[in-house]
Amino acid sequence: MIQGLTTLSREYLVTPVTVRGVDASLLTTLPVEFAFVAEDAQPAGGDWIAGDWEPVTNNARILIGPSTSAVLGAGTYSVWLRVTGAIIEPVRKLDTLVIG
């Protein structure tokens, strides 16, 4: 569980991503998205927000907080990640995020 963030904080949420059978150099050319939904819910089509890849580590990341595309109010969120390719589309529940 990720804790300790406030509604005033603006920072990157970063996660490593691996997909069986897909080389990391190919994976990081694909669009990556995040969803922040009510705890134990699954994301729907409109929940996905574009993220990007860190240039050195090749981790997926998204900037969350005020003045970003992921402004989150106080609450508990399930964090999901999706990578979209021509053939693959892995979707993973990452963690629980608590915003106070």
N, C-alpha and C positions, 0 to 999 in steps of 0.2 A: 504494500500500500504506500502510495506517495502522500505525504502529509506536510503540513506546515506552510502551505501557500495561502496567501490572502487574496482578496479580490483586487487589491492594489498592485500586486506583483506582476511584472511582465518578464517572462523568461522562457527559455527553450525547454521543452520536454523532448528528451533524446532517448532513442532505443536502438539496440542492434537488431538487424533483420537478416535472417537466413531463410532460404527456400531450398529444400532438397532438390538437387539436380539443376540448380541455376547458379552460374558463376556470379560472384559479387560484382564484377565489372559490368556484367549485363544487367543485373538487378538494379543497380543505381542509375540506369538510363530510363527506367520505367517510372511512371507517376506513382507517388505515394500519398496516401490520404489518411487522416485521423478522424475519429468520431468520438464525441463525448456525450454519452447518453445516461439516463437515469440508471442507478445501480441495478444490475441484473437484467437490464433491457438489451435488446439487440438493435444495432443501427438500421435505419431505413434510408432510402435513397437520398433524401435531402439533408441527412446528418453529416455527410462526409465533407471535410475541409482539407484543402490541399496543404501538404507539407513539402519538405524537400530533403535532400541528402547532404550530410556534412561532407565537405570536400576531402578532408584528410582521412577520417575514420570510416566513411561510408555508412555511418549510422543514419537512420531516419530521424527527422526532427520536425517540430512545429513550434512556432512562437505563440504562447498563450498569454492572455491578460488584456489589460486596457489597450485600446488603439491597435488591436490585432484582429485577424479574422476569426480568432477563437477567444471571444470574451466570455468568461464563465462567471456566473453568480455564485454565491455561497451555496455549498451543497456537496453531495457525494456523487461522483460520476464513474461509470465504467468507461475505460479508455480502449478504443479499438483502432487497429491499423489495417489498411488495405493497400496492396500493390496490384496495379492493373497492367497486364501484358496482353499480347495477342492471343495467347493460349492459356496462360495461368492467371489466376486472381486469388491469391491467398488472402484470407481475412482472419485476423487474430485478435482475441481479447488480450490486452496487455496487462492491465492493472486497474486498481481503483484509485482515483484521485479525489482527495478531500480539499475543498476550498473553504476557508473560514473567513 
